[in-house]
Amino acid sequence: MPVQVTLLGTGTSTGIPVIGCSCRVCLSPDPRDKRLRCSCLVESEGLTILIDAGPDFRTQAIREHITGIDAVLITHHHFDHIAGLDDLRPFFFQNKSAIPCYAHPETAENLKERFSYIFQDKSYPGVANLDLYEIDGPFSIPGRYEQQSSLKVTPIPAFHGSMPVLGFRVGNFAYLTDTNAIPEPSLQLLNNLEVLIIDALRHKPHRSHFSISEAISISNRINPNHTYFTHMTHGLMHAEEDEQLPESFSFAYDGLKVKTG
């Protein structure tokens, strides 16, 4: 099954450049060192799926000429992954049909509280029309039309510190951001991948993110054809760091497109 993936953003929660910072990465002219907050677009079987909608989503959607979204997958409820949900509103100006939004049960409860006007009372005029579904196992996103195939998604349970989060697998592609622990049963769901995109915050260990060496180690266990790192800080200069990675590893960058299948 062919899958095209576009990295909308590859930066940590502050974005890069960091406000007020004059480090050489934040001042770098290399566009690969400009990192918006993490988000990912997956296109397959005629469907366009958004993974996370952070505070930079409007900018990302305009840059990538996104004209429609068929479903939204939420990895977890931290601000840098959900703050852009309200920016989905323009997709409903012409098409009033609800977009399904899928999340872990704990994340879903948080979304209901923080976005009550979207997910509960729908009281705000022109509110983004999102239907919230709690994930309890593999699920299928229905096609736009009766004759169109549905798209199977396999959630990958993981942990971001002590917080349960979800990665997602579509075909031979998997995306796991904001994690520092992938349980053994979840690793079994990642067999035979062509492309893995995974959290690799920085070189120094962190309590809730994989470091670069940890991300290399876990990826070697998963053994995809190629691994791309995302959710990086301003401590990493793309050109210098990328050339030091082992074969079949790369740092992702905003706007990167990869295909599987």
C-alpha positions as a printed Julia matrix, in Angstrom:
261×3 Matrix{Float64}:
   0.0    0.0    0.0
   1.65   3.28  -1.08
   1.94   5.92   1.63
   3.27   9.47   1.22
   4.37  11.28   4.36
   5.06  14.99   4.72
   6.77  16.27   7.86
   4.92  19.49   8.66
   7.13  20.27  11.64
  10.12  18.59  13.3
  10.92  20.83  16.27
  10.46  20.58  20.0
   7.83  22.51  21.96
   9.54  25.92  21.63
  10.02  25.69  17.89
  13.33  26.63  16.27
  14.53  29.38  16.27
  13.73  29.8   19.94
  12.39  33.22  20.9
  15.24  35.47  22.07
  17.96  32.9   21.35
  21.12  33.85  19.45
  22.75  30.4   19.3
  24.23  29.38  15.95
  21.37  26.96  15.19
  18.69  29.59  15.84
  20.64  32.01  13.61
  21.44  29.39  10.97
  20.53  30.27   7.36
  19.99  26.58   6.58
  16.21  26.08   6.18
  16.59  22.59   7.69
  17.42  24.3   11.0
  14.04  26.09  11.04
  11.79  23.68  12.93
   8.1   24.27  13.54
   6.26  22.24  16.15
   5.86  18.53  15.38
   3.13  17.39  13.02
   2.84  14.93  10.17
   0.63  14.51   7.1
  -0.07  11.0    5.79
  -1.65  10.42   2.36
  -2.78   6.96   1.32
  -5.76   5.26  -0.34
  -7.0    8.69  -1.45
  -7.2    9.95   2.13
  -5.3   12.76   3.86
  -4.6   12.16   7.54
  -3.19  14.72   9.95
  -1.15  13.51  12.92
  -1.29  16.24  15.6
  -2.27  19.86  15.1
   0.11  22.15  16.98
   0.29  25.93  17.24
   2.04  26.16  13.85
  -0.6   24.21  11.93
  -1.98  27.23  10.02
   1.5   28.11   8.72
   2.22  24.47   7.87
  -1.08  24.0    6.02
  -0.52  27.1    3.9
   3.08  26.1    3.12
   2.04  22.6    2.0
  -1.15  23.73   0.21
  -3.36  21.45   2.32
  -6.93  21.77   1.04
  -8.66  19.05   3.05
  -8.25  16.66   5.96
 -10.1   13.34   6.23
  -9.12  12.45   9.8
  -6.99  13.7   12.69
  -4.87  11.42  14.88
  -3.68  12.81  18.21
  -0.57  11.36  19.85
  -1.14  13.06  23.23
  -2.57  16.22  24.77
   0.47  18.46  25.25
  -0.08  22.01  23.96
   2.44  21.78  21.13
   0.46  18.9   19.62
  -3.14  20.11  19.94
  -3.15  23.93  20.0
  -3.94  24.15  16.29
  -7.18  22.16  16.35
  -9.21  25.35  16.02
  -7.31  26.16  12.8
  -9.15  23.29  11.11
 -12.21  25.56  10.85
 -11.57  26.72   7.23
 -11.9   23.12   6.04
 -15.6   23.33   6.97
 -16.41  26.53   5.09
 -17.48  24.55   2.02
 -17.86  21.02   3.39
 -19.87  20.75   6.61
 -19.23  17.02   7.13
 -17.56  16.16  10.42
 -13.93  15.05  10.47
 -13.19  12.11  12.79
 -10.58  12.78  15.45
  -8.96   9.76  17.13
  -7.17   9.81  20.51
  -6.17   7.71  23.5
  -9.0    7.7   26.13
  -6.95   9.84  28.54
  -6.15  12.29  25.76
  -9.79  12.35  24.69
 -10.93  13.38  28.17
  -8.38  16.18  28.17
  -9.54  17.38  24.76
 -13.17  17.46  25.9
 -12.19  19.7   28.79
  -9.82  22.04  26.93
 -11.87  22.23  23.74
 -15.36  21.87  25.16
 -16.74  24.21  22.48
 -15.54  21.73  19.83
 -16.1   18.33  21.44
 -19.03  18.89  23.82
 -21.41  21.82  23.49
 -20.36  23.0   19.98
 -21.62  26.42  21.04
 -19.19  28.64  19.15
 -20.41  29.76  15.68
 -18.38  28.13  12.91
 -16.67  25.75  15.32
 -14.43  23.04  13.83
 -16.73  20.08  13.27
 -14.73  17.22  14.77
 -16.16  13.91  16.01
 -14.02  12.47  18.8
 -13.32   8.72  18.96
 -11.4    6.94  21.7
  -8.81   4.47  20.44
  -8.88   0.98  21.95
  -7.09  -0.95  19.22
  -6.56  -0.93  15.44
  -9.2    1.03  13.55
 -10.13   2.01  10.01
 -10.72   5.49   8.64
 -13.6    5.35   6.18
 -13.12   6.51   2.6
 -14.68   9.73   1.38
 -17.03   7.85  -0.93
 -18.87   4.52  -0.67
 -16.65   2.88  -3.29
 -13.42   4.15  -1.7
 -11.32   1.84   0.46
 -10.96   2.52   4.16
  -7.5    3.06   5.64
  -6.3    0.8    8.46
  -4.39   2.47  11.29
  -2.54   0.56  14.01
  -2.0    2.54  17.23
   1.38   1.98  18.9
   1.11   2.42  22.71
   4.18   4.08  24.23
   5.15   6.34  27.12
   6.23   9.98  27.31
   7.7    9.89  30.8
   4.78   8.45  32.79
   2.16   9.66  30.29
   0.62   7.09  27.94
   0.93   8.27  24.34
   0.26   6.75  20.94
   2.32   6.34  17.84
   0.64   5.27  14.61
   1.38   2.78  11.86
  -0.1    3.07   8.36
   1.06   0.4    5.94
   4.84   0.09   6.26
   5.25   3.54   7.82
   5.21   4.39  11.54
   5.38   7.67  13.45
   6.33   7.89  17.13
   7.03  11.31  18.56
   7.31  12.37  22.22
   8.32   9.04  23.66
  11.11   7.58  25.74
   9.75   4.05  26.18
   8.13   1.6   23.76
   6.84  -1.54  25.5
   7.75  -4.92  24.08
   4.23  -5.68  22.74
   4.33  -2.37  20.86
   7.69  -3.21  19.34
   6.08  -6.32  17.85
   3.63  -4.04  16.02
   6.55  -2.38  14.26
   7.93  -5.35  12.36
   8.73  -5.01   8.65
   8.7   -1.23   8.43
  10.05   0.65   5.46
  10.13   4.03   7.21
  10.16   4.92  10.9
   9.95   8.49  12.16
  10.85   8.67  15.84
  11.57  11.14  18.63
  15.25  12.08  19.08
  15.35  15.25  21.16
  19.08  15.84  21.68
  22.32  14.09  22.69
  21.85  14.58  26.44
  19.4   12.14  28.09
  15.93  13.45  28.92
  13.31  12.06  31.3
  10.54  11.86  28.69
  12.18  11.84  25.24
  14.62   9.54  23.5
  18.11  10.94  23.15
  19.79  10.42  19.8
  21.75   7.39  20.99
  18.6    5.9   22.57
  16.64   6.48  19.37
  19.37   4.73  17.36
  19.31   1.81  19.78
  15.53   1.31  19.71
  15.43   1.76  15.95
  18.06  -0.93  15.52
  15.73  -3.27  17.41
  12.82  -2.32  15.14
  15.06  -2.54  12.05
  13.19  -0.44   9.48
  14.7    0.25   6.07
  15.22   3.87   7.07
  14.77   5.92  10.24
  14.19   9.68  10.43
  14.53  11.63  13.66
  12.08  14.33  14.7
  11.22  16.62  17.66
  14.75  18.07  17.82
  16.0   20.96  19.94
  18.14  23.92  18.88
  21.19  22.03  20.11
  21.38  20.16  16.81
  22.68  21.7   13.59
  21.27  19.64  10.74
  24.22  19.64   8.32
  26.79  18.72  10.98
  24.71  16.15  12.85
  23.13  14.38   9.9
  26.44  13.37   8.35
  27.5   11.71  11.61
  24.52   9.35  11.79
  24.88   5.66  10.92
  23.78   4.43   7.51
  19.97   4.28   7.11
  19.46   7.09   9.67
  18.67  10.74   8.91
  17.47  13.84  10.67
  14.1   14.89   9.33
  13.36  18.5    8.46
  10.24  20.58   7.89
   8.71  19.82   4.5
  10.5   16.48   4.04
   8.45  14.04   1.97
   9.02  10.29   2.07
   7.16   7.44   0.38
   6.64   3.79   1.18
   5.09   0.96  -0.8
